[in-house]
């Protein structure tokens, strides 16, 4: 009977765990729905904003080439020819129980760090989230890499306010010349079970036309048969667009990382709940088998005793 008692204890413990994982799954699903709305709404806005900035910048470059002149570039487009100081912002979670999410973020960051080390660059890693900070600090303890943690307290902050706070911090460091290039390592949200881990340059803004062919470049300043006109001039328009685009890039990466984390946690807790259900079923079957065997043994003993009398 000791075996039966042990099985009952295990079944009750797993049932308690199943309740916890099921609750965590529902909480993660609720948070994911809220953040996913922001991701979906931002996607079209972000693409149109980037396309507008790229169009104005391209038109300025075409005008410079045609008139053989050179305009002063806005601060956010000032790139150094040979950058040496890199700031690498890594977005992970403060808590676990989200599968391989944090490990994959740290893996992507580590790959970029090794690449920059091979080029003899000075690297400063800023981790938003405890998990990636712990992983990278252990991995690069003996390397010439500065790793620090940035505490982004989301309690009482909406995602736009948090993104504005981050953007202000990055821009202030850029203007103070604390780094030459700033890159973000984050998870791009695709679906609740799918995400891409990317490393993108955030500052200075990277607006290139390498993906456009000659025909697209010639048509970039028109929409159908209509041409774009600018009031005030193109350079002023570009100068006003770039800070908005910069803030939007930070916001986009922040909400994508949050949505990916909640999706990973929801998927992980769903798998844990299913596994708990399977274990309960197997243990219950084993428990019933042992109980039936014990009952049969007792019946045999009673019958044998009665026949002996």
SESE-668083 format. One record per residue (C-alpha): residue in one letter; x, y, z; residue number from 1. Coordinates in steps of 0.1 Angstrom, whole numbers, plus 5000, padded with zeros to 4 digits. Layout:
# residues N
<vose type="A" x="X" y="Y" z="Z" seq="NUM"/>
...
END
This chain:
# residues 309
<vose type="X" x="5000" y="5000" z="5000" seq="1"/>
<vose type="X" x="5030" y="5023" z="5003" seq="2"/>
<vose type="X" x="5033" y="5023" z="4966" seq="3"/>
<vose type="X" x="4997" y="5034" z="4962" seq="4"/>
<vose type="X" x="5002" y="5062" z="4987" seq="5"/>
<vose type="X" x="5033" y="5074" z="4968" seq="6"/>
<vose type="X" x="5014" y="5074" z="4935" seq="7"/>
<vose type="X" x="4985" y="5093" z="4950" seq="8"/>
<vose type="X" x="5009" y="5120" z="4963" seq="9"/>
<vose type="X" x="5026" y="5123" z="4929" seq="10"/>
<vose type="X" x="4992" y="5126" z="4911" seq="11"/>
<vose type="X" x="4981" y="5153" z="4934" seq="12"/>
<vose type="X" x="5014" y="5172" z="4930" seq="13"/>
<vose type="X" x="5012" y="5170" z="4892" seq="14"/>
<vose type="X" x="4976" y="5182" z="4893" seq="15"/>
<vose type="X" x="4986" y="5212" z="4913" seq="16"/>
<vose type="X" x="5014" y="5219" z="4888" seq="17"/>
<vose type="X" x="4990" y="5215" z="4859" seq="18"/>
<vose type="X" x="4967" y="5242" z="4875" seq="19"/>
<vose type="X" x="4997" y="5266" z="4877" seq="20"/>
<vose type="X" x="5009" y="5260" z="4841" seq="21"/>
<vose type="X" x="4973" y="5263" z="4828" seq="22"/>
<vose type="X" x="4969" y="5296" z="4847" seq="23"/>
<vose type="X" x="5002" y="5309" z="4834" seq="24"/>
<vose type="X" x="4992" y="5300" z="4799" seq="25"/>
<vose type="X" x="4960" y="5320" z="4801" seq="26"/>
<vose type="X" x="4978" y="5350" z="4816" seq="27"/>
<vose type="X" x="5005" y="5349" z="4788" seq="28"/>
<vose type="X" x="4977" y="5345" z="4761" seq="29"/>
<vose type="X" x="4959" y="5376" z="4775" seq="30"/>
<vose type="X" x="4991" y="5397" z="4775" seq="31"/>
<vose type="X" x="5000" y="5384" z="4741" seq="32"/>
<vose type="X" x="4967" y="5396" z="4726" seq="33"/>
<vose type="X" x="4972" y="5431" z="4740" seq="34"/>
<vose type="X" x="5007" y="5434" z="4727" seq="35"/>
<vose type="X" x="4999" y="5417" z="4693" seq="36"/>
<vose type="X" x="4974" y="5445" z="4687" seq="37"/>
<vose type="X" x="5002" y="5470" z="4690" seq="38"/>
<vose type="X" x="5025" y="5450" z="4667" seq="39"/>
<vose type="X" x="4998" y="5447" z="4640" seq="40"/>
<vose type="X" x="4988" y="5484" z="4642" seq="41"/>
<vose type="X" x="5024" y="5495" z="4641" seq="42"/>
<vose type="X" x="5035" y="5474" z="4611" seq="43"/>
<vose type="X" x="5018" y="5495" z="4584" seq="44"/>
<vose type="X" x="5026" y="5528" z="4600" seq="45"/>
<vose type="X" x="5062" y="5518" z="4604" seq="46"/>
<vose type="X" x="5066" y="5507" z="4568" seq="47"/>
<vose type="X" x="5050" y="5539" z="4554" seq="48"/>
<vose type="X" x="5071" y="5561" z="4577" seq="49"/>
<vose type="X" x="5103" y="5543" z="4566" seq="50"/>
<vose type="X" x="5093" y="5545" z="4530" seq="51"/>
<vose type="X" x="5087" y="5582" z="4532" seq="52"/>
<vose type="X" x="5121" y="5589" z="4549" seq="53"/>
<vose type="X" x="5138" y="5567" z="4523" seq="54"/>
<vose type="X" x="5121" y="5586" z="4494" seq="55"/>
<vose type="X" x="5131" y="5620" z="4507" seq="56"/>
<vose type="X" x="5167" y="5609" z="4514" seq="57"/>
<vose type="X" x="5169" y="5594" z="4479" seq="58"/>
<vose type="X" x="5155" y="5625" z="4462" seq="59"/>
<vose type="X" x="5181" y="5646" z="4481" seq="60"/>
<vose type="X" x="5209" y="5624" z="4469" seq="61"/>
<vose type="X" x="5196" y="5625" z="4433" seq="62"/>
<vose type="X" x="5195" y="5663" z="4436" seq="63"/>
<vose type="X" x="5230" y="5664" z="4450" seq="64"/>
<vose type="X" x="5243" y="5643" z="4421" seq="65"/>
<vose type="X" x="5225" y="5663" z="4394" seq="66"/>
<vose type="X" x="5236" y="5697" z="4408" seq="67"/>
<vose type="X" x="5270" y="5685" z="4420" seq="68"/>
<vose type="X" x="5264" y="5698" z="4456" seq="69"/>
<vose type="X" x="5264" y="5684" z="4491" seq="70"/>
<vose type="X" x="5238" y="5690" z="4518" seq="71"/>
<vose type="X" x="5245" y="5687" z="4555" seq="72"/>
<vose type="X" x="5231" y="5655" z="4568" seq="73"/>
<vose type="X" x="5208" y="5654" z="4599" seq="74"/>
<vose type="X" x="5225" y="5641" z="4630" seq="75"/>
<vose type="X" x="5207" y="5607" z="4630" seq="76"/>
<vose type="X" x="5223" y="5599" z="4596" seq="77"/>
<vose type="X" x="5258" y="5608" z="4605" seq="78"/>
<vose type="X" x="5278" y="5576" z="4601" seq="79"/>
<vose type="X" x="5315" y="5573" z="4608" seq="80"/>
<vose type="X" x="5336" y="5557" z="4580" seq="81"/>
<vose type="X" x="5353" y="5533" z="4604" seq="82"/>
<vose type="X" x="5332" y="5529" z="4636" seq="83"/>
<vose type="X" x="5350" y="5515" z="4666" seq="84"/>
<vose type="X" x="5326" y="5518" z="4695" seq="85"/>
<vose type="X" x="5295" y="5496" z="4694" seq="86"/>
<vose type="X" x="5266" y="5496" z="4718" seq="87"/>
<vose type="X" x="5246" y="5463" z="4717" seq="88"/>
<vose type="X" x="5212" y="5464" z="4733" seq="89"/>
<vose type="X" x="5199" y="5429" z="4741" seq="90"/>
<vose type="X" x="5162" y="5424" z="4748" seq="91"/>
<vose type="X" x="5152" y="5393" z="4768" seq="92"/>
<vose type="X" x="5129" y="5386" z="4798" seq="93"/>
<vose type="X" x="5133" y="5389" z="4835" seq="94"/>
<vose type="X" x="5116" y="5356" z="4841" seq="95"/>
<vose type="X" x="5120" y="5321" z="4827" seq="96"/>
<vose type="X" x="5094" y="5295" z="4818" seq="97"/>
<vose type="X" x="5093" y="5306" z="4782" seq="98"/>
<vose type="X" x="5111" y="5278" z="4765" seq="99"/>
<vose type="X" x="5143" y="5286" z="4746" seq="100"/>
<vose type="X" x="5134" y="5322" z="4741" seq="101"/>
<vose type="X" x="5161" y="5337" z="4763" seq="102"/>
<vose type="X" x="5187" y="5312" z="4752" seq="103"/>
<vose type="X" x="5181" y="5321" z="4715" seq="104"/>
<vose type="X" x="5183" y="5358" z="4722" seq="105"/>
<vose type="X" x="5216" y="5353" z="4740" seq="106"/>
<vose type="X" x="5228" y="5331" z="4712" seq="107"/>
<vose type="X" x="5221" y="5358" z="4686" seq="108"/>
<vose type="X" x="5238" y="5384" z="4708" seq="109"/>
<vose type="X" x="5269" y="5362" z="4714" seq="110"/>
<vose type="X" x="5273" y="5356" z="4676" seq="111"/>
<vose type="X" x="5273" y="5393" z="4670" seq="112"/>
<vose type="X" x="5297" y="5399" z="4699" seq="113"/>
<vose type="X" x="5321" y="5373" z="4685" seq="114"/>
<vose type="X" x="5319" y="5389" z="4651" seq="115"/>
<vose type="X" x="5327" y="5424" z="4664" seq="116"/>
<vose type="X" x="5355" y="5410" z="4686" seq="117"/>
<vose type="X" x="5371" y="5395" z="4655" seq="118"/>
<vose type="X" x="5371" y="5430" z="4640" seq="119"/>
<vose type="X" x="5388" y="5444" z="4671" seq="120"/>
<vose type="X" x="5358" y="5467" z="4680" seq="121"/>
<vose type="X" x="5351" y="5480" z="4715" seq="122"/>
<vose type="X" x="5318" y="5465" z="4726" seq="123"/>
<vose type="X" x="5294" y="5477" z="4753" seq="124"/>
<vose type="X" x="5265" y="5453" z="4759" seq="125"/>
<vose type="X" x="5233" y="5466" z="4776" seq="126"/>
<vose type="X" x="5208" y="5439" z="4786" seq="127"/>
<vose type="X" x="5171" y="5447" z="4790" seq="128"/>
<vose type="X" x="5161" y="5417" z="4809" seq="129"/>
<vose type="X" x="5178" y="5396" z="4836" seq="130"/>
<vose type="X" x="5181" y="5363" z="4817" seq="131"/>
<vose type="X" x="5203" y="5374" z="4788" seq="132"/>
<vose type="X" x="5224" y="5394" z="4812" seq="133"/>
<vose type="X" x="5232" y="5363" z="4833" seq="134"/>
<vose type="X" x="5240" y="5342" z="4803" seq="135"/>
<vose type="X" x="5262" y="5367" z="4785" seq="136"/>
<vose type="X" x="5280" y="5377" z="4817" seq="137"/>
<vose type="X" x="5290" y="5341" z="4823" seq="138"/>
<vose type="X" x="5300" y="5335" z="4787" seq="139"/>
<vose type="X" x="5321" y="5366" z="4783" seq="140"/>
<vose type="X" x="5335" y="5369" z="4818" seq="141"/>
<vose type="X" x="5371" y="5366" z="4804" seq="142"/>
<vose type="X" x="5366" y="5387" z="4773" seq="143"/>
<vose type="X" x="5372" y="5424" z="4767" seq="144"/>
<vose type="X" x="5334" y="5431" z="4767" seq="145"/>
<vose type="X" x="5315" y="5454" z="4790" seq="146"/>
<vose type="X" x="5282" y="5439" z="4800" seq="147"/>
<vose type="X" x="5257" y="5459" z="4820" seq="148"/>
<vose type="X" x="5220" y="5457" z="4828" seq="149"/>
<vose type="X" x="5194" y="5484" z="4820" seq="150"/>
<vose type="X" x="5164" y="5482" z="4843" seq="151"/>
<vose type="X" x="5134" y="5491" z="4823" seq="152"/>
<vose type="X" x="5106" y="5491" z="4848" seq="153"/>
<vose type="X" x="5074" y="5486" z="4829" seq="154"/>
<vose type="X" x="5051" y="5490" z="4860" seq="155"/>
<vose type="X" x="5031" y="5521" z="4853" seq="156"/>
<vose type="X" x="5046" y="5526" z="4819" seq="157"/>
<vose type="X" x="5029" y="5520" z="4786" seq="158"/>
<vose type="X" x="5049" y="5506" z="4757" seq="159"/>
<vose type="X" x="5050" y="5540" z="4739" seq="160"/>
<vose type="X" x="5063" y="5557" z="4771" seq="161"/>
<vose type="X" x="5089" y="5529" z="4776" seq="162"/>
<vose type="X" x="5100" y="5532" z="4740" seq="163"/>
<vose type="X" x="5103" y="5570" z="4743" seq="164"/>
<vose type="X" x="5124" y="5565" z="4774" seq="165"/>
<vose type="X" x="5147" y="5541" z="4757" seq="166"/>
<vose type="X" x="5150" y="5562" z="4725" seq="167"/>
<vose type="X" x="5159" y="5593" z="4746" seq="168"/>
<vose type="X" x="5186" y="5573" z="4764" seq="169"/>
<vose type="X" x="5201" y="5560" z="4731" seq="170"/>
<vose type="X" x="5200" y="5594" z="4714" seq="171"/>
<vose type="X" x="5216" y="5611" z="4744" seq="172"/>
<vose type="X" x="5245" y="5586" z="4744" seq="173"/>
<vose type="X" x="5249" y="5591" z="4706" seq="174"/>
<vose type="X" x="5250" y="5629" z="4709" seq="175"/>
<vose type="X" x="5275" y="5625" z="4737" seq="176"/>
<vose type="X" x="5296" y="5603" z="4714" seq="177"/>
<vose type="X" x="5296" y="5574" z="4738" seq="178"/>
<vose type="X" x="5292" y="5550" z="4708" seq="179"/>
<vose type="X" x="5296" y="5551" z="4670" seq="180"/>
<vose type="X" x="5269" y="5525" z="4662" seq="181"/>
<vose type="X" x="5240" y="5512" z="4683" seq="182"/>
<vose type="X" x="5224" y="5478" z="4674" seq="183"/>
<vose type="X" x="5194" y="5461" z="4690" seq="184"/>
<vose type="X" x="5192" y="5423" z="4694" seq="185"/>
<vose type="X" x="5156" y="5413" z="4697" seq="186"/>
<vose type="X" x="5129" y="5387" z="4686" seq="187"/>
<vose type="X" x="5108" y="5397" z="4657" seq="188"/>
<vose type="X" x="5072" y="5384" z="4663" seq="189"/>
<vose type="X" x="5057" y="5363" z="4636" seq="190"/>
<vose type="X" x="5031" y="5342" z="4655" seq="191"/>
<vose type="X" x="5026" y="5327" z="4689" seq="192"/>
<vose type="X" x="5049" y="5297" z="4680" seq="193"/>
<vose type="X" x="5072" y="5314" z="4655" seq="194"/>
<vose type="X" x="5097" y="5343" z="4658" seq="195"/>
<vose type="X" x="5130" y="5355" z="4642" seq="196"/>
<vose type="X" x="5160" y="5366" z="4663" seq="197"/>
<vose type="X" x="5175" y="5397" z="4647" seq="198"/>
<vose type="X" x="5203" y="5421" z="4652" seq="199"/>
<vose type="X" x="5195" y="5455" z="4636" seq="200"/>
<vose type="X" x="5212" y="5489" z="4635" seq="201"/>
<vose type="X" x="5192" y="5515" z="4653" seq="202"/>
<vose type="X" x="5215" y="5545" z="4655" seq="203"/>
<vose type="X" x="5226" y="5561" z="4632" seq="204"/>
<vose type="X" x="5196" y="5553" z="4611" seq="205"/>
<vose type="X" x="5204" y="5530" z="4582" seq="206"/>
<vose type="X" x="5184" y="5542" z="4552" seq="207"/>
<vose type="X" x="5200" y="5525" z="4521" seq="208"/>
<vose type="X" x="5186" y="5519" z="4486" seq="209"/>
<vose type="X" x="5205" y="5487" z="4479" seq="210"/>
<vose type="X" x="5173" y="5467" z="4476" seq="211"/>
<vose type="X" x="5159" y="5491" z="4449" seq="212"/>
<vose type="X" x="5167" y="5486" z="4412" seq="213"/>
<vose type="X" x="5172" y="5515" z="4387" seq="214"/>
<vose type="X" x="5135" y="5516" z="4377" seq="215"/>
<vose type="X" x="5123" y="5517" z="4413" seq="216"/>
<vose type="X" x="5148" y="5546" z="4420" seq="217"/>
<vose type="X" x="5135" y="5566" z="4390" seq="218"/>
<vose type="X" x="5099" y="5562" z="4402" seq="219"/>
<vose type="X" x="5106" y="5568" z="4439" seq="220"/>
<vose type="X" x="5096" y="5604" z="4437" seq="221"/>
<vose type="X" x="5062" y="5598" z="4422" seq="222"/>
<vose type="X" x="5029" y="5581" z="4429" seq="223"/>
<vose type="X" x="5014" y="5570" z="4396" seq="224"/>
<vose type="X" x="5015" y="5601" z="4374" seq="225"/>
<vose type="X" x="5017" y="5625" z="4403" seq="226"/>
<vose type="X" x="5050" y="5639" z="4417" seq="227"/>
<vose type="X" x="5058" y="5646" z="4453" seq="228"/>
<vose type="X" x="5063" y="5683" z="4463" seq="229"/>
<vose type="X" x="5077" y="5693" z="4496" seq="230"/>
<vose type="X" x="5068" y="5723" z="4519" seq="231"/>
<vose type="X" x="5092" y="5733" z="4534" seq="232"/>
<vose type="X" x="5122" y="5720" z="4515" seq="233"/>
<vose type="X" x="5133" y="5683" z="4514" seq="234"/>
<vose type="X" x="5160" y="5686" z="4540" seq="235"/>
<vose type="X" x="5137" y="5701" z="4565" seq="236"/>
<vose type="X" x="5111" y="5674" z="4559" seq="237"/>
<vose type="X" x="5138" y="5647" z="4563" seq="238"/>
<vose type="X" x="5151" y="5663" z="4595" seq="239"/>
<vose type="X" x="5116" y="5663" z="4610" seq="240"/>
<vose type="X" x="5108" y="5627" z="4599" seq="241"/>
<vose type="X" x="5140" y="5610" z="4612" seq="242"/>
<vose type="X" x="5133" y="5615" z="4650" seq="243"/>
<vose type="X" x="5098" y="5600" z="4645" seq="244"/>
<vose type="X" x="5113" y="5571" z="4626" seq="245"/>
<vose type="X" x="5139" y="5566" z="4652" seq="246"/>
<vose type="X" x="5113" y="5565" z="4680" seq="247"/>
<vose type="X" x="5092" y="5542" z="4660" seq="248"/>
<vose type="X" x="5120" y="5518" z="4654" seq="249"/>
<vose type="X" x="5127" y="5515" z="4691" seq="250"/>
<vose type="X" x="5089" y="5510" z="4698" seq="251"/>
<vose type="X" x="5087" y="5484" z="4670" seq="252"/>
<vose type="X" x="5115" y="5463" z="4685" seq="253"/>
<vose type="X" x="5102" y="5467" z="4721" seq="254"/>
<vose type="X" x="5067" y="5454" z="4713" seq="255"/>
<vose type="X" x="5080" y="5427" z="4690" seq="256"/>
<vose type="X" x="5103" y="5414" z="4718" seq="257"/>
<vose type="X" x="5074" y="5416" z="4743" seq="258"/>
<vose type="X" x="5050" y="5398" z="4720" seq="259"/>
<vose type="X" x="5076" y="5371" z="4713" seq="260"/>
<vose type="X" x="5082" y="5366" z="4750" seq="261"/>
<vose type="X" x="5045" y="5362" z="4758" seq="262"/>
<vose type="X" x="5040" y="5339" z="4728" seq="263"/>
<vose type="X" x="5070" y="5317" z="4739" seq="264"/>
<vose type="X" x="5057" y="5315" z="4774" seq="265"/>
<vose type="X" x="5022" y="5307" z="4763" seq="266"/>
<vose type="X" x="5035" y="5279" z="4740" seq="267"/>
<vose type="X" x="5058" y="5266" z="4767" seq="268"/>
<vose type="X" x="5030" y="5265" z="4794" seq="269"/>
<vose type="X" x="5007" y="5249" z="4769" seq="270"/>
<vose type="X" x="5032" y="5221" z="4764" seq="271"/>
<vose type="X" x="5037" y="5218" z="4801" seq="272"/>
<vose type="X" x="5000" y="5215" z="4807" seq="273"/>
<vose type="X" x="4997" y="5188" z="4781" seq="274"/>
<vose type="X" x="5026" y="5169" z="4795" seq="275"/>
<vose type="X" x="5011" y="5171" z="4830" seq="276"/>
<vose type="X" x="4978" y="5158" z="4817" seq="277"/>
<vose type="X" x="4996" y="5129" z="4800" seq="278"/>
<vose type="X" x="5016" y="5121" z="4832" seq="279"/>
<vose type="X" x="4984" y="5122" z="4853" seq="280"/>
<vose type="X" x="4967" y="5098" z="4829" seq="281"/>
<vose type="X" x="4997" y="5073" z="4830" seq="282"/>
<vose type="X" x="5001" y="5075" z="4868" seq="283"/>
<vose type="X" x="4963" y="5071" z="4873" seq="284"/>
<vose type="X" x="4964" y="5040" z="4851" seq="285"/>
<vose type="X" x="4993" y="5026" z="4871" seq="286"/>
<vose type="X" x="4976" y="5035" z="4903" seq="287"/>
<vose type="X" x="4944" y="5017" z="4893" seq="288"/>
<vose type="X" x="4964" y="4987" z="4882" seq="289"/>
<vose type="X" x="4982" y="4984" z="4915" seq="290"/>
<vose type="X" x="4950" y="4990" z="4934" seq="291"/>
<vose type="X" x="4932" y="4963" z="4915" seq="292"/>
<vose type="X" x="4961" y="4940" z="4921" seq="293"/>
<vose type="X" x="4960" y="4947" z="4958" seq="294"/>
<vose type="X" x="4923" y="4941" z="4960" seq="295"/>
<vose type="X" x="4926" y="4908" z="4941" seq="296"/>
<vose type="X" x="4954" y="4897" z="4965" seq="297"/>
<vose type="X" x="4932" y="4905" z="4995" seq="298"/>
<vose type="X" x="4902" y="4886" z="4980" seq="299"/>
<vose type="X" x="4924" y="4856" z="4973" seq="300"/>
<vose type="X" x="4937" y="4857" z="5009" seq="301"/>
<vose type="X" x="4901" y="4860" z="5023" seq="302"/>
<vose type="X" x="4888" y="4831" z="5001" seq="303"/>
<vose type="X" x="4919" y="4810" z="5010" seq="304"/>
<vose type="X" x="4912" y="4816" z="5047" seq="305"/>
<vose type="X" x="4875" y="4808" z="5044" seq="306"/>
<vose type="X" x="4883" y="4775" z="5026" seq="307"/>
<vose type="X" x="4909" y="4766" z="5053" seq="308"/>
<vose type="X" x="4882" y="4769" z="5080" seq="309"/>
END
